[in-house]
Amino acid sequence: MNLAKLYLKDFWALFFPKLCHACGTPLLHQEYLICTSCIYQLPFTNYHLDHENKLVKQFWGKVNVKSASAYLFFSKEGKVQKLMHQLKYNNHPEIGIELGKMYGKVLKSTPKYQNLDAIIPVPLHPDKQRKRGYNQSEQFAIGLSESLGIPVINNILKRIKSSDSQIFMKRESRFLNMRSVFEARHKDSLPLSVLLVDDTITTGATLEACVIALENAGIQDIHIAGIAFAS
């Protein structure tokens, strides 16, 4: 970049600075989407190091998953909630990709994530995806794929109908609400081991329904990862 363009960029940034999506402060030149201070303050779960973490225990006795982890803890009014809001509702799919790349670098050094065949994002209903313009879980999967070197596959798991809002539902009601929402297409060549990914995990009911659909299609080695876990 020549000197004139650099000055123009600095002048533009003076009046229209790029802001951190977690705290709203102006980003420095070397920072991208999230400022360095916020990255250090993010509430990392480190669940990938704990085979019996709180998230994986939510699936015990319900569905058979080989492992379950999430990158961050979700809390109301916290930095993670602000990031997720920007990702899902303010047209910033790049946040999902960046968090996926960051988490992928962490998971790459963990043995159980080194022999996966594919990454499968939890699908949105087609109408909702058209309205939003993208699937936030798929953006996270794209970032993970870049760091892990594992392909993203979108043509196996499908959302065949919309579901009612689950905000005020208890866990059992959420599962019943999601039970017939997904189906997995039977294919001649299925991946043997997959990483099923979602954005924010709460009760895990959505993921349970996805796991059942994948198992019915013939996939038995299923791992789970999310951006955030609301424990």
Contacts in CASP RR format, 6 or more apart in sequence:
PFRMAT RR
TARGET T0000
AUTHOR 0000-0000-0000
METHOD contacts of the structure
MODEL  1
MNLAKLYLKDFWALFFPKLCHACGTPLLHQEYLICTSCIYQLPFTNYHLD
HENKLVKQFWGKVNVKSASAYLFFSKEGKVQKLMHQLKYNNHPEIGIELG
KMYGKVLKSTPKYQNLDAIIPVPLHPDKQRKRGYNQSEQFAIGLSESLGI
PVINNILKRIKSSDSQIFMKRESRFLNMRSVFEARHKDSLPLSVLLVDDT
ITTGATLEACVIALENAGIQDIHIAGIAFAS
1 9 0 8 1.000
13 26 0 8 1.000
17 26 0 8 1.000
17 27 0 8 1.000
18 26 0 8 1.000
18 27 0 8 1.000
19 25 0 8 1.000
19 26 0 8 1.000
19 27 0 8 1.000
20 26 0 8 1.000
20 27 0 8 1.000
20 31 0 8 1.000
20 33 0 8 1.000
20 34 0 8 1.000
20 35 0 8 1.000
20 38 0 8 1.000
21 33 0 8 1.000
21 34 0 8 1.000
21 82 0 8 1.000
21 83 0 8 1.000
21 86 0 8 1.000
21 92 0 8 1.000
21 95 0 8 1.000
22 34 0 8 1.000
22 35 0 8 1.000
22 38 0 8 1.000
22 42 0 8 1.000
22 79 0 8 1.000
22 80 0 8 1.000
22 82 0 8 1.000
22 83 0 8 1.000
23 35 0 8 1.000
23 37 0 8 1.000
23 38 0 8 1.000
23 79 0 8 1.000
23 82 0 8 1.000
25 35 0 8 1.000
25 37 0 8 1.000
27 33 0 8 1.000
27 35 0 8 1.000
28 35 0 8 1.000
28 36 0 8 1.000
32 98 0 8 1.000
33 92 0 8 1.000
33 94 0 8 1.000
33 95 0 8 1.000
33 98 0 8 1.000
34 83 0 8 1.000
34 98 0 8 1.000
38 79 0 8 1.000
41 79 0 8 1.000
42 72 0 8 1.000
42 79 0 8 1.000
42 80 0 8 1.000
43 72 0 8 1.000
43 73 0 8 1.000
43 75 0 8 1.000
43 79 0 8 1.000
43 80 0 8 1.000
44 71 0 8 1.000
44 72 0 8 1.000
44 73 0 8 1.000
45 53 0 8 1.000
45 55 0 8 1.000
45 69 0 8 1.000
45 70 0 8 1.000
45 71 0 8 1.000
45 72 0 8 1.000
45 73 0 8 1.000
45 229 0 8 1.000
47 53 0 8 1.000
47 54 0 8 1.000
47 55 0 8 1.000
47 56 0 8 1.000
47 68 0 8 1.000
47 69 0 8 1.000
47 70 0 8 1.000
47 229 0 8 1.000
48 67 0 8 1.000
48 69 0 8 1.000
48 106 0 8 1.000
48 107 0 8 1.000
48 110 0 8 1.000
48 113 0 8 1.000
49 110 0 8 1.000
51 67 0 8 1.000
53 68 0 8 1.000
53 69 0 8 1.000
54 229 0 8 1.000
54 231 0 8 1.000
55 68 0 8 1.000
55 69 0 8 1.000
55 70 0 8 1.000
55 201 0 8 1.000
55 224 0 8 1.000
55 229 0 8 1.000
55 231 0 8 1.000
56 65 0 8 1.000
56 67 0 8 1.000
56 68 0 8 1.000
56 69 0 8 1.000
56 224 0 8 1.000
58 68 0 8 1.000
58 203 0 8 1.000
58 204 0 8 1.000
59 65 0 8 1.000
59 68 0 8 1.000
59 204 0 8 1.000
59 207 0 8 1.000
59 208 0 8 1.000
59 211 0 8 1.000
59 224 0 8 1.000
62 208 0 8 1.000
63 208 0 8 1.000
63 211 0 8 1.000
63 212 0 8 1.000
63 215 0 8 1.000
64 211 0 8 1.000
64 215 0 8 1.000
64 220 0 8 1.000
64 222 0 8 1.000
65 211 0 8 1.000
65 222 0 8 1.000
65 223 0 8 1.000
65 224 0 8 1.000
66 112 0 8 1.000
66 193 0 8 1.000
66 221 0 8 1.000
66 222 0 8 1.000
66 223 0 8 1.000
67 112 0 8 1.000
67 223 0 8 1.000
67 224 0 8 1.000
68 223 0 8 1.000
68 224 0 8 1.000
68 225 0 8 1.000
69 107 0 8 1.000
69 224 0 8 1.000
69 225 0 8 1.000
69 226 0 8 1.000
70 201 0 8 1.000
70 225 0 8 1.000
70 226 0 8 1.000
70 227 0 8 1.000
70 228 0 8 1.000
70 229 0 8 1.000
71 99 0 8 1.000
71 100 0 8 1.000
71 102 0 8 1.000
71 103 0 8 1.000
71 106 0 8 1.000
71 225 0 8 1.000
71 226 0 8 1.000
71 227 0 8 1.000
71 228 0 8 1.000
72 80 0 8 1.000
72 99 0 8 1.000
72 227 0 8 1.000
72 228 0 8 1.000
72 229 0 8 1.000
73 80 0 8 1.000
73 228 0 8 1.000
73 229 0 8 1.000
73 230 0 8 1.000
73 231 0 8 1.000
74 80 0 8 1.000
74 81 0 8 1.000
74 84 0 8 1.000
74 200 0 8 1.000
74 228 0 8 1.000
74 229 0 8 1.000
74 230 0 8 1.000
74 231 0 8 1.000
75 81 0 8 1.000
75 230 0 8 1.000
80 228 0 8 1.000
83 95 0 8 1.000
83 99 0 8 1.000
84 199 0 8 1.000
84 200 0 8 1.000
84 227 0 8 1.000
84 228 0 8 1.000
86 92 0 8 1.000
86 95 0 8 1.000
87 93 0 8 1.000
87 95 0 8 1.000
87 96 0 8 1.000
87 136 0 8 1.000
87 139 0 8 1.000
87 199 0 8 1.000
87 227 0 8 1.000
88 132 0 8 1.000
88 136 0 8 1.000
88 199 0 8 1.000
93 134 0 8 1.000
93 136 0 8 1.000
93 139 0 8 1.000
94 139 0 8 1.000
95 139 0 8 1.000
96 136 0 8 1.000
96 139 0 8 1.000
96 140 0 8 1.000
96 142 0 8 1.000
96 143 0 8 1.000
96 199 0 8 1.000
96 227 0 8 1.000
97 139 0 8 1.000
97 140 0 8 1.000
97 142 0 8 1.000
97 143 0 8 1.000
97 146 0 8 1.000
98 143 0 8 1.000
99 140 0 8 1.000
99 143 0 8 1.000
99 227 0 8 1.000
100 140 0 8 1.000
100 141 0 8 1.000
100 142 0 8 1.000
100 143 0 8 1.000
100 144 0 8 1.000
100 146 0 8 1.000
100 147 0 8 1.000
100 227 0 8 1.000
101 143 0 8 1.000
101 144 0 8 1.000
101 146 0 8 1.000
101 147 0 8 1.000
102 147 0 8 1.000
103 140 0 8 1.000
103 144 0 8 1.000
103 147 0 8 1.000
103 225 0 8 1.000
103 227 0 8 1.000
104 113 0 8 1.000
104 143 0 8 1.000
104 144 0 8 1.000
104 147 0 8 1.000
104 148 0 8 1.000
105 147 0 8 1.000
107 113 0 8 1.000
107 144 0 8 1.000
107 147 0 8 1.000
107 148 0 8 1.000
107 225 0 8 1.000
108 114 0 8 1.000
108 147 0 8 1.000
108 148 0 8 1.000
112 223 0 8 1.000
113 148 0 8 1.000
113 195 0 8 1.000
113 223 0 8 1.000
115 193 0 8 1.000
116 148 0 8 1.000
116 150 0 8 1.000
116 193 0 8 1.000
116 194 0 8 1.000
116 195 0 8 1.000
116 223 0 8 1.000
117 150 0 8 1.000
117 191 0 8 1.000
117 192 0 8 1.000
117 193 0 8 1.000
117 194 0 8 1.000
118 150 0 8 1.000
118 151 0 8 1.000
118 152 0 8 1.000
118 153 0 8 1.000
118 191 0 8 1.000
118 193 0 8 1.000
118 194 0 8 1.000
118 195 0 8 1.000
119 141 0 8 1.000
119 144 0 8 1.000
119 145 0 8 1.000
119 148 0 8 1.000
119 150 0 8 1.000
119 151 0 8 1.000
119 152 0 8 1.000
119 153 0 8 1.000
119 194 0 8 1.000
119 195 0 8 1.000
119 197 0 8 1.000
120 141 0 8 1.000
120 152 0 8 1.000
120 153 0 8 1.000
120 154 0 8 1.000
120 156 0 8 1.000
120 157 0 8 1.000
120 194 0 8 1.000
120 195 0 8 1.000
120 196 0 8 1.000
120 197 0 8 1.000
120 210 0 8 1.000
120 214 0 8 1.000
121 135 0 8 1.000
121 137 0 8 1.000
121 138 0 8 1.000
121 140 0 8 1.000
121 141 0 8 1.000
121 152 0 8 1.000
121 154 0 8 1.000
121 196 0 8 1.000
121 197 0 8 1.000
121 198 0 8 1.000
122 137 0 8 1.000
122 157 0 8 1.000
122 196 0 8 1.000
122 197 0 8 1.000
122 198 0 8 1.000
122 199 0 8 1.000
122 206 0 8 1.000
122 207 0 8 1.000
122 210 0 8 1.000
123 129 0 8 1.000
123 135 0 8 1.000
123 137 0 8 1.000
123 138 0 8 1.000
123 154 0 8 1.000
123 157 0 8 1.000
123 158 0 8 1.000
123 159 0 8 1.000
123 182 0 8 1.000
124 132 0 8 1.000
124 135 0 8 1.000
124 137 0 8 1.000
124 159 0 8 1.000
125 159 0 8 1.000
125 161 0 8 1.000
125 162 0 8 1.000
125 163 0 8 1.000
126 159 0 8 1.000
127 162 0 8 1.000
128 162 0 8 1.000
129 135 0 8 1.000
136 199 0 8 1.000
137 197 0 8 1.000
137 198 0 8 1.000
137 199 0 8 1.000
138 152 0 8 1.000
138 154 0 8 1.000
140 197 0 8 1.000
140 199 0 8 1.000
140 226 0 8 1.000
140 227 0 8 1.000
141 152 0 8 1.000
141 197 0 8 1.000
142 152 0 8 1.000
144 150 0 8 1.000
144 195 0 8 1.000
144 197 0 8 1.000
144 225 0 8 1.000
145 151 0 8 1.000
145 152 0 8 1.000
150 195 0 8 1.000
153 191 0 8 1.000
153 194 0 8 1.000
155 185 0 8 1.000
156 184 0 8 1.000
156 185 0 8 1.000
156 187 0 8 1.000
156 190 0 8 1.000
156 191 0 8 1.000
156 214 0 8 1.000
156 217 0 8 1.000
156 219 0 8 1.000
157 182 0 8 1.000
157 183 0 8 1.000
157 184 0 8 1.000
157 196 0 8 1.000
157 210 0 8 1.000
157 213 0 8 1.000
157 214 0 8 1.000
158 182 0 8 1.000
158 183 0 8 1.000
158 184 0 8 1.000
158 185 0 8 1.000
159 181 0 8 1.000
159 182 0 8 1.000
160 180 0 8 1.000
160 181 0 8 1.000
160 182 0 8 1.000
160 183 0 8 1.000
161 180 0 8 1.000
161 181 0 8 1.000
162 181 0 8 1.000
163 177 0 8 1.000
163 178 0 8 1.000
163 181 0 8 1.000
164 177 0 8 1.000
166 173 0 8 1.000
166 174 0 8 1.000
166 177 0 8 1.000
166 178 0 8 1.000
166 205 0 8 1.000
169 177 0 8 1.000
171 203 0 8 1.000
171 204 0 8 1.000
171 205 0 8 1.000
174 203 0 8 1.000
174 204 0 8 1.000
174 205 0 8 1.000
174 206 0 8 1.000
175 203 0 8 1.000
175 205 0 8 1.000
175 208 0 8 1.000
175 209 0 8 1.000
177 205 0 8 1.000
178 205 0 8 1.000
178 206 0 8 1.000
178 208 0 8 1.000
178 209 0 8 1.000
179 209 0 8 1.000
181 209 0 8 1.000
182 209 0 8 1.000
182 210 0 8 1.000
182 212 0 8 1.000
182 213 0 8 1.000
183 213 0 8 1.000
184 213 0 8 1.000
184 214 0 8 1.000
184 216 0 8 1.000
184 217 0 8 1.000
184 218 0 8 1.000
184 219 0 8 1.000
185 217 0 8 1.000
186 217 0 8 1.000
186 218 0 8 1.000
187 217 0 8 1.000
190 217 0 8 1.000
190 218 0 8 1.000
190 219 0 8 1.000
191 219 0 8 1.000
192 219 0 8 1.000
192 221 0 8 1.000
193 221 0 8 1.000
193 222 0 8 1.000
193 223 0 8 1.000
194 214 0 8 1.000
194 219 0 8 1.000
194 221 0 8 1.000
194 222 0 8 1.000
194 223 0 8 1.000
195 223 0 8 1.000
195 224 0 8 1.000
195 225 0 8 1.000
196 207 0 8 1.000
196 210 0 8 1.000
196 211 0 8 1.000
196 214 0 8 1.000
196 222 0 8 1.000
196 223 0 8 1.000
196 224 0 8 1.000
196 225 0 8 1.000
197 224 0 8 1.000
197 225 0 8 1.000
197 226 0 8 1.000
198 206 0 8 1.000
198 207 0 8 1.000
198 224 0 8 1.000
198 226 0 8 1.000
198 227 0 8 1.000
199 226 0 8 1.000
199 227 0 8 1.000
199 228 0 8 1.000
200 226 0 8 1.000
200 227 0 8 1.000
200 228 0 8 1.000
200 229 0 8 1.000
200 230 0 8 1.000
201 207 0 8 1.000
201 224 0 8 1.000
201 226 0 8 1.000
201 228 0 8 1.000
201 229 0 8 1.000
201 230 0 8 1.000
202 230 0 8 1.000
207 224 0 8 1.000
211 222 0 8 1.000
211 224 0 8 1.000
214 222 0 8 1.000
215 222 0 8 1.000
END
